[in-house]
Amino acid sequence: MGKPTEVAKSGVRKTRGPSKWKQTDMSKAIRSFQKAGYECVSATIRPDGTIVVTPGAPTIKVVGEVNEWDNAKPG
């Protein structure tokens, strides 16, 4: 089980305190992976507040049409 909840001098329970991370931090980490061209497979937060994002395979974006000379063999 967890630690017992502390009680302040006024008799009111203390809260856990401020969170070490915010939802916006997680969103920024995932968006930065997507901007770099990677798919986010999973994202976890460790007990110390470290955000770990696991990348998947890079996503390939096709820009424009394929040129017939792109696949031409020399000779």
N, C-alpha and C positions, 0 to 999 in steps of 0.2 A: 504494500500500500504506500501511498504518498506520505509526505511530511504532514504533521498536524498543522492546522491553520493557526497562525499567530493572532492574538487578540491585543489590540491597542489598549492604552491606559483608559480610554473612554468606554471600553467594553465592546467596541465595534470591531468586526473582523477586518484584518488587513487584506488588501488585494495582492495579487502576484507582482504588481508593478508594471511599468511600461514594457511593451513587447519590443524585442530586439529587431524585428523586421516588420515590414508592412506589406500589404497586398500589392501596392505599387512597385515595391522592390522586386517581387516575384514576376510581375508583369513586364517590367523593364528587362529583366534577365532573359525571359523567354523571347521577347521581341527582338533583342539584340542577336540571339541565335538565328531567328528567322531572317533578319536583315542580312546576316552573314551568309545566308543560303543553306542553313541546316534546319532539319526538322527536329523539334523537341520531343524526345521519346518519353522522358520523365523529368520531374523537378521535385526535389525534396529539400527539406529544411532540417538541418542537424540541430541537436539540443543547444549547441553553442551559438546558434543563429546564422551559421554559414549556409548559404543557398547553393545547392549542387544541381546543375542542369546537365542531363545526359543527352548528348546529341545523337541523332540517327544519321542516316545516309544524307549526303548533300542533295538538295533539290536542284534540279537543272531547269532553268527557264529558257525556253526557245524564244529568241527575239528575231522577228522578221521571218522571211521565207528562206528556204534552203536554196542555195545557188547550185546549178548543175556542175560547176567547176569545183565545188568543195570536195566531191567524191571522185573526181577525175584522176585516172592513173597516168603517171608520166610515161611517155614513149609510145 
